[in-house]
Amino acid sequence: MDDDRKRKEAFFEALYRAHYRRLLRQANAFFGYKKQFFHLAEDAVQETFFQAFQSYEAFSRHPNQGAWLTVVLRRRLYLYGKEAENLERLLALDENMLPPAALQNEKDDMEAFLQWEETQDLVRRLTEPLNEKEKRLLHLYYGEQKSAAEIAALWGTNDRVIRTKLYRIRKKIKKFLKTGFFC
């Protein structure tokens, strides 16, 4: 069994090295190479490799593994693309941000101010299941638009850890939305 595990690990290591960059380029091209969607592109590629890992027996015998990965990636990107705009718009908002300058000066624009307040409430409820460190990470990444490398430098860790944390936070928010408690 140990030999089988080592063979499987070696297979996926070689597969990853051979196809990761190409798949990531395709995913980034799908999102128009926009920095704010890089994490979605990376998540889609990671999930593509994970699906290959889950289907190891069939996948390892497939005659064109690169094409298989590309097809699975395209399906993932289609699903990610549907929610990308709305997710980014919500997470980019900082729950502590001040109303836009125009609203601060024009108190009579009550409708716009109420809409701003409603959005702030939505962000607060959306980030409710998160701890303070997770909220801060979201603010740095989406609100201040810092890269994972910049945040890693601030926090004394590496960018891979930051990207993993962001992935888990997004997963937590999605799970929260699906539970039905978010109303």
Backbone as a ProteinNet text record, in pm:
[ID]
protein_1_A
[PRIMARY]
MDDDRKRKEAFFEALYRAHYRRLLRQANAFFGYKKQFFHLAEDAVQETFFQAFQSYEAFSRHPNQGAWLTVVLRRRLYLYGKEAENLERLLALDENMLPPAALQNEKDDMEAFLQWEETQDLVRRLTEPLNEKEKRLLHLYYGEQKSAAEIAALWGTNDRVIRTKLYRIRKKIKKFLKTGFFC
[TERTIARY]
82.1	0	86.9	197.3	286.7	342.4	376.6	426.3	318.5	194.7	82.5	60.9	70.9	53.4	164	288.7	401.4	388.4	342.7	323.3	215	106.7	-2	45.3	122.2	175.7	269.2	354.3	447	370.5	264.8	182.3	121.4	64.1	-0.9	99.4	214	318	360.7	381.3	420.1	305.8	184.8	67.6	54.2	71.5	61.4	167.9	291	399.4	375.9	318.4	299	183.4	80.7	-40.6	-83.6	-28.4	-77.7	-71.3	43.2	58.1	-35.7	-48.2	-137.4	-282.3	-325.1	-462.3	-485.6	-387.4	-402	-409.8	-331.7	-341.3	-479.9	-533.7	-668	-772.2	-758.6	-854.7	-845.2	-725.1	-708.3	-759.8	-739.8	-792	-944.5	-1005.6	-1151.2	-1202.5	-1129.3	-1169.1	-1107.6	-1048.1	-993.3	-867.5	-793.3	-668.9	-689.2	-806.9	-833.5	-779.4	-704.1	-639.1	-739.8	-855.9	-952.7	-1014.6	-995.5	-1049.8	-942.5	-818.1	-710.2	-739.4	-792.7	-819.4	-924.5	-1023.4	-1123.6	-1060.9	-972.2	-902.3	-819.1	-748.7	-665.1	-749.4	-861.7	-951.9	-1004.5	-1042.6	-1095.1	-989.7	-866.2	-758	-733.9	-730.9	-710.5	-822.6	-945.1	-1057.7	-1053.6	-999.8	-984.1	-887.5	-774.5	-678.8	-737.3	-814.7	-877.3	-974.7	-1051.4	-1143.5	-1066.2	-954.5	-870.6	-820.3	-783	-735.8	-846.8	-967.7	-1080.6	-1113.3	-1090.3	-1121.4	-993.9	-902.2	-769	-771.6	-849.3	-848.4	-885.6	-995.2	-1038.8	-946.8	-909.1	-828.4	-691.2	-628.5	-492.9	-490.3	-604.3	-611.5	-663	-699.7	-755.5	-647.9	-683.9	-582.6	-530.2	-609.8	-565	-597.5	-509.4	-533.9	-536.1	-456	-455.5	-590.1	-650.1	-781.7	-887.4	-876.7	-971.1	-965.8	-845.8	-830.3	-890.5	-869.5	-921.6	-1074.2	-1136.6	-1283.5	-1338.8	-1279	-1325.1	-1304.8	-1191.4	-1165.5	-1270.8	-1304.3	-1404.4	-1539.3	-1577.4	-1703.4	-1696.7	-1585	-1567.5	-1572.6	-1505.3	-1501.6	-1639.9	-1718.2	-1854.9	-1931.8	-1920	-1989.3	-1933.6	-1802	-1739.9	-1774.6	-1781	-1810.1	-1946.1	-2043.4	-2178.3	-2183.6	-2104.4	-2111	-1998.9	-1902.4	-1783.5	-1816	-1894.4	-1922.3	-1990.9	-2095.7	-2169.3	-2085.9	-2011.6	-1928	-1822.5	-1756.3	-1653	-1710.4	-1826.1	-1888.1	-1920.2	-1971.2	-2005.9	-1882.6	-1785.2	-1669.3	-1575.8	-1585.2	-1499.1	-1541.6	-1659.5	-1707.9	-1651.7	-1608.2	-1558.9	-1673.5	-1700.9	-1816.4	-1799.6	-1679.3	-1657.6	-1641.8	-1662.5	-1636.6	-1741.7	-1701.2	-1790.3	-1876.7	-1989.5	-2070	-1988.9	-2020	-1949	-1954.8	-1851.2	-1840	-1964.2	-2021.8	-2141.3	-2254.7	-2264.6	-2372.5	-2345	-2219.8	-2187.2	-2225.1	-2214.1	-2240.8	-2386.5	-2455.9	-2593.4	-2686.4	-2724.8	-2810.9	-2949.1	-2987.3	-3121.3	-3133.6	-3023.2	-3028.7	-3051.2	-3168.1	-3199.5	-3203.8	-3252.8	-3263.3	-3125.4	-3031	-2895.2	-2830.8	-2856.2	-2799.7	-2858.8	-2987.9	-3052.1	-3000.3	-2976.1	-2919.8	-2779	-2700.4	-2566.8	-2575.4	-2666.2	-2684	-2726.6	-2814.7	-2861.2	-2745.4	-2659.8	-2543	-2449.6	-2429.9	-2344.2	-2401.4	-2531.8	-2596.9	-2577.2	-2587.8	-2567.3	-2425.6	-2326.7	-2187.7	-2168.6	-2225.6	-2214.8	-2273.8	-2390.7	-2454.8	-2376	-2321.3	-2245.1	-2118	-2056.1	-1931	-1954.1	-2079.2	-2113.2	-2043.1	-2034.1	-1971	-1818.4	-1760.4	-1614.7	-1561.8	-1441.5	-1377.8	-1310.7	-1258.1	-1201.9	-1082.3	-999.3	-882.6	-926	-1029.9	-1079.8	-1140.3	-1212.7	-1270.7	-1160	-1055.2	-943.3	-875.2	-858.4	-797.4	-882.1	-1013.5	-1101.2	-1088.1	-1083.2	-1070.7	-940.2	-830.6	-702.3	-702.2	-756.4	-750.5	-849.2	-974.2	-1076.5	-1092.8	-1097.6	-1119.2	-999.7	-881.8	-760.2	-688.4	-739.5	-686.3	-536.8	-495.6	-356.9	-344.9	-230.6	-208.5	-182.7	-191.8	-163.9	-19.8	71.2	211.6	228.7	157.7	166.5	111.1	-0.6	-59.8	32.5	89.9	182.2	300.6	351	462.9	420.5	299.6	248.9	232.2	185.3	151.9	266.4	376.1	491.9	471.9	407.4	385.4	408.2	375	393.2	258.9	264.4	141.8	54.1	111.5	33.7	-62.5	-14.7	-98.9	-215.2	-187.8	-291.6	-396.2	-351.5	-447.2	-532.9	-472.3	-548.3	-652	-613.3	-707.7	-823.1	-792.9	-898	-993	-938.3	-1020.9	-1115.3	-1062.6	-1145.1	-1250.9	-1216.7	-1314	-1427.1	-1393.3	-1497.9	-1585.7	-1524.2	-1598.4	-1693.5	-1645.7	-1727.9	-1847.8	-1824.5	-1932.8	-2034.8	-1986.7	-2078.3	-2162.8	-2099	-2172.6	-2278.3	-2241.8	-2334.6	-2454.6	-2428.6	-2536.5	-2629	-2571.3	-2650.5	-2732.3	-2693.4	-2765.7	-2905.7	-2928.6	-3060.8	-3075.3	-2971.7	-2977.4	-2950.2	-2901.7	-2870.3	-2994.8	-3065.9	-3189.2	-3194.7
-119.6	0	126.5	122.6	237	269.9	166.3	187.8	248.4	202.5	254.9	403	437	576.5	664.9	616.3	692.2	710.2	605.5	613.2	716	715.7	810.7	954.1	973.6	1106.6	1154.9	1065.8	1101.7	1134.9	1058.2	1083	1223	1258.4	1389.6	1504.1	1479.6	1582.6	1614.6	1511.7	1532.1	1596.7	1553.8	1610.6	1758.9	1791.7	1930.6	2016.5	1968.8	2044	2062.3	1962.1	1967	2058.6	2070.3	2138.4	2260.6	2281.2	2388.4	2526	2562.8	2697.7	2720.7	2619.9	2633.5	2651.8	2571.4	2582.6	2716.3	2762.5	2891.3	3005.7	2997.5	3099.5	3099.1	2980.4	2970.7	3029.5	2999.1	3050.1	3201.7	3254.4	3400.2	3468.6	3405.5	3461	3465.3	3364	3360.4	3482.4	3521.5	3636.3	3767.4	3765	3886.8	3935.9	3848.2	3881.7	3991.9	3998.1	4098.1	4047.8	4132.2	4095	4046.9	4111.4	4076	3938.2	3878.8	3745.9	3637.5	3674	3575.5	3458.6	3487.9	3379.5	3283.3	3332.3	3243.4	3154.1	3210.9	3131.5	3022.7	3060.6	2963.9	2854.9	2894.8	2796.2	2697.8	2747.7	2661	2559.3	2603.2	2512.4	2408.6	2452.2	2358.2	2254.3	2298.9	2205.7	2110	2154	2066.7	1953.3	1987.6	1883.6	1793	1849.5	1768.4	1668.1	1712	1619.5	1507.9	1540.7	1438.1	1340.4	1392.9	1308.7	1215.3	1267.7	1185.6	1076.1	1103.5	1008.1	940.3	915.6	868.1	745.4	644.9	520.2	545.5	614	642	745.1	846.1	954.4	904.9	820.4	774.5	692.2	635.3	556.8	639.5	763.1	846.7	873.8	863.7	881	1024.3	1125.2	1263.4	1338.8	1324.5	1381.9	1535	1595.4	1740.8	1793.1	1726.6	1767.5	1745.9	1635.6	1609.2	1722.4	1761.6	1871.5	2001.2	2028	2150.3	2152.9	2040.8	2033.8	2055.6	1990.5	2007.2	2152.1	2211.1	2350.5	2442.6	2421.7	2507.6	2499.2	2380.9	2367.1	2445.2	2433.7	2507.1	2657.9	2703.2	2845.8	2899.1	2820.6	2863.6	2887.9	2795.3	2811.3	2929.3	2944.2	3054.5	3189.4	3190.7	3315.1	3371.2	3284.9	3329.3	3409.6	3369.5	3436.4	3536.5	3541.9	3624.4	3771.4	3828.5	3972.2	4007.8	3934.6	3966.7	3942.6	3832.6	3803.2	3910.3	3950.3	4052.1	4186.2	4220.8	4347.9	4351.2	4241	4238	4237.9	4154.7	4141.2	4261.1	4338.1	4455.6	4567.6	4559.5	4664.3	4644.9	4750.1	4746.4	4783.8	4699.7	4727	4854.1	4903.4	5025.6	5149.1	5133.9	5247.8	5356.4	5477.7	5592.4	5602.3	5668.9	5689.3	5765.9	5748.3	5824.7	5973.6	6045.3	6188.4	6265.3	6230.6	6301.3	6287.6	6171.6	6151	6224.4	6240	6312.9	6459.5	6512.4	6654.2	6681.5	6584.5	6605.5	6516.5	6562.7	6484.3	6461.8	6545	6532	6411.9	6350.7	6234.8	6109.5	6103.5	5998.1	5859.9	5850	5719.8	5657.4	5734.8	5684.8	5646.1	5726.4	5695.9	5566.1	5546.8	5424	5302.7	5319.4	5210	5175.9	5277.1	5254.6	5180.4	5225	5160.2	5014.6	4987.2	4851.9	4762.5	4815.7	4741.1	4710.3	4809.3	4787.4	4677.8	4676.3	4573.6	4436.2	4430.4	4305.1	4252.5	4339.9	4299.3	4250.1	4320.4	4277	4138.5	4114.3	3982.8	3875.3	3910.7	3815.7	3771.7	3863.3	3831	3788.7	3772.1	3733.9	3607.7	3500.4	3378.5	3387	3498.2	3510.6	3570.6	3528.8	3591.7	3721.3	3797.8	3930	3921.5	3819.4	3805.1	3777.1	3694.3	3665.4	3790.8	3868.7	3993.4	4090	4096.3	4185.2	4141.9	4010.5	3957.7	3994.2	3978.5	4017	4166.2	4246.2	4390.3	4424.8	4364.8	4392.7	4349.7	4230.5	4175	4243.7	4257.9	4313.6	4464.5	4510.4	4652.1	4737.3	4699.3	4774.7	4721.6	4612.3	4547.9	4518.7	4466.5	4422.8	4280.6	4248.7	4113.3	4017.9	3889.6	3788.7	3802.6	3836.4	3853.6	3973.1	4082.7	4200.6	4171	4099.2	4063.4	3967.4	3873.2	3777.2	3849.9	3950.8	4028.1	4101.7	4155.5	4224.8	4130.1	4009.5	3913.2	3816.6	3827.4	3742.3	3597.3	3573.1	3436.8	3438.3	3328	3330	3344.2	3380.4	3410.3	3287.5	3169.5	3046.1	3030.8	3063.3	3055.2	3154	3272.6	3375.5	3330.7	3278.3	3232.5	3118	3029.1	2918.8	2971.9	3068.9	3128.7	3196.2	3268	3333.8	3230.5	3122.4	3015.5	2960.7	2935.8	2880.7	2980.4	3107.5	3210.3	3214.8	3214.8	3216.2	3093.1	2979.8	2855.4	2865.7	2925.9	2943.9	3034.3	3141	3233.2	3163.4	3088.1	3015.3	2916	2845.7	2750.3	2823.2	2937.1	3019.2	3060.4	3097.1	3137.3	3020.5	2900.8	2784.3	2727.8	2758.4	2703.5	2760.3	2875.8	2936.5	3030.8	3041	3130.6	3275.1	3291.4	3424	3481.1	3566.3	3626.1	3772.2
0	0	0	68.7	74.7	-62.7	-140.2	-275.9	-364.4	-347.5	-425.4	-393.4	-267.3	-225.4	-282.5	-275.7	-330.1	-481.3	-549.4	-693.9	-727.9	-650	-671	-646	-540	-509.2	-619.9	-668	-775.5	-903.4	-930.9	-1048.2	-1042.4	-929	-917.5	-909.1	-854	-852.8	-995.5	-1075.6	-1215.8	-1294.6	-1268.3	-1335.1	-1302.5	-1176.5	-1131.4	-1199.5	-1199.1	-1261.8	-1411.8	-1475.1	-1620	-1662.6	-1579.6	-1625	-1543.3	-1426.1	-1338.1	-1404.6	-1457	-1513.5	-1631.8	-1717.7	-1833.6	-1787.6	-1691.3	-1641.2	-1571.8	-1496.1	-1428.3	-1530.2	-1636.5	-1741.9	-1806	-1831.7	-1889.9	-1795.6	-1667.1	-1569.3	-1557.3	-1552.8	-1545.9	-1672.4	-1786	-1911.7	-1907.8	-1848.7	-1836.4	-1760.5	-1655.3	-1573.9	-1623.7	-1740.8	-1798.2	-1728.5	-1665.1	-1595.9	-1491.2	-1431.5	-1328.1	-1195	-1127.5	-1002.2	-897.4	-891.9	-788.2	-809.8	-928.9	-953.7	-953.5	-921.4	-924.3	-830.9	-711.8	-617	-671.1	-745.4	-803.6	-909.8	-989.1	-1090.5	-1022.6	-918.3	-846.9	-780.5	-719.6	-657.9	-761.3	-877.6	-982.8	-1026.8	-1039.8	-1079.3	-969.4	-844.2	-733.9	-727.9	-746.5	-743.3	-861.9	-974.4	-1090.6	-1058	-997.3	-958.3	-850.1	-760.6	-656.2	-717	-816.2	-881.8	-952	-1013	-1075.6	-969.6	-854.3	-744.3	-697	-684.8	-640.3	-741.6	-868.6	-975.5	-1025.6	-937.9	-975.3	-1065.9	-1030.9	-1109	-1254.7	-1277.7	-1414.8	-1481	-1404.8	-1460.1	-1504.6	-1425.5	-1459.1	-1587.7	-1626.8	-1750.8	-1868.7	-1845	-1953	-2057.7	-2186.2	-2290.8	-2304.8	-2265.3	-2279	-2149	-2053.1	-1921.1	-1923.6	-2007.8	-2019.8	-2066.3	-2164.1	-2213.7	-2106.1	-2032.3	-1922.8	-1821.2	-1782.6	-1686.5	-1741.1	-1869.7	-1930.9	-1929.4	-1961.2	-1961.4	-1820.6	-1723.3	-1584.3	-1539.2	-1574.7	-1538.7	-1599.8	-1726.2	-1790.8	-1720.3	-1676.1	-1601	-1470.4	-1401.3	-1275.6	-1299.9	-1403.1	-1433.6	-1466.7	-1534.2	-1564.4	-1434.8	-1340.6	-1212.3	-1133	-1131.8	-1059.1	-1122.7	-1254.2	-1324.3	-1291.5	-1266.6	-1235.1	-1105.9	-1008.5	-878.8	-855.1	-943.2	-920.6	-900	-987.7	-977.9	-846.9	-810.8	-688.6	-563.3	-561.3	-445	-426.2	-532.9	-521.6	-476.8	-529.5	-493.7	-343.6	-290.8	-149	-59.8	-93.6	-7.3	-15.2	-121.5	-134.9	-41.4	10.3	99	238.7	297.7	434.2	526.3	624.7	710	793.7	806	883.4	795.7	664.8	577.9	597.3	571.3	583.3	458.9	470.4	349.6	246.5	120	16.7	47.4	5.1	36.1	-6.6	-119.4	-167.1	-67.1	-3.2	93.4	223.5	259.5	381.4	367	247.6	225	190.6	135.9	93.5	175.4	290.5	379.3	319.1	220.8	163.9	69.9	32.1	-55.8	28.5	91	186.8	122.1	2.3	-63.2	-84	-131.1	-151.7	-18.8	84.9	215.3	271.1	254.6	301.9	226.7	98.5	19.9	69.3	99.4	153.1	286.8	373.7	504.1	488.8	394	367.8	323	239.5	193.3	309.7	396.6	513.5	603.2	620.2	700.6	636.8	506.3	434.3	455.4	447.4	468.3	612.5	708.3	848.7	867.7	810.2	824	748.9	634.8	554.7	626.8	699.1	768.9	914.1	951.5	1089.2	1139.5	1058.5	1109.8	1119.1	1078.9	1076.3	1206.1	1243.5	1359.3	1314	1408.6	1376.2	1281.4	1298.8	1211.6	1067.4	1050.9	916.8	852.7	931.6	880.7	839	918.8	886.6	756.9	741.5	620	497.4	506.8	396.2	365.4	470.3	449.8	378.2	421.2	357.6	210.9	185.7	50.3	-43.6	-0.5	-89.2	-72.2	50.9	75.6	37.6	85	54.7	-69.2	-123.6	-244	-235.5	-120.1	-104.7	-159.7	-213.3	-265.2	-148.7	-177	-74.7	-25.1	-114.4	-75.8	18.3	-9.1	77.9	216.5	221.6	351.3	425.4	351.9	413.6	476.7	408.2	462.8	590.5	590.5	710.1	827.9	799.2	904.2	935.6	863	892	853.3	741.1	692.1	541.1	472.8	327.5	256.8	129.8	55.7	35.2	34.3	19.6	138.1	257.2	377.2	365.4	318.5	303.4	202.1	87.5	-13.6	38.9	116.2	175.3	273.3	356.8	450.6	377.3	270.4	191.9	131.1	81.5	25.7	132.6	250.9	359.7	405.9	407.8	446.7	344.6	217.1	114.3	124.6	153.4	169.8	289.5	397.7	517.4	487.6	412.6	377.4	287.2	190.4	101.9	180.7	275.3	358.2	441.2	495.2	573.5	488.6	363.5	273.7	241.2	228.4	191.7	307.8	432.6	546.5	560.3	503.1	513.1	630.7	714.8	828.2	787.3	666.4	615.7	550.5	621.1	568.3	602.1
[MASK]
+++++++++++++++++++++++++++++++++++++++++++++++++++++++++++++++++++++++++++++++++++++++++++++++++++++++++++++++++++++++++++++++++++++++++++++++++++++++++++++++++++++++++++++++++++++++

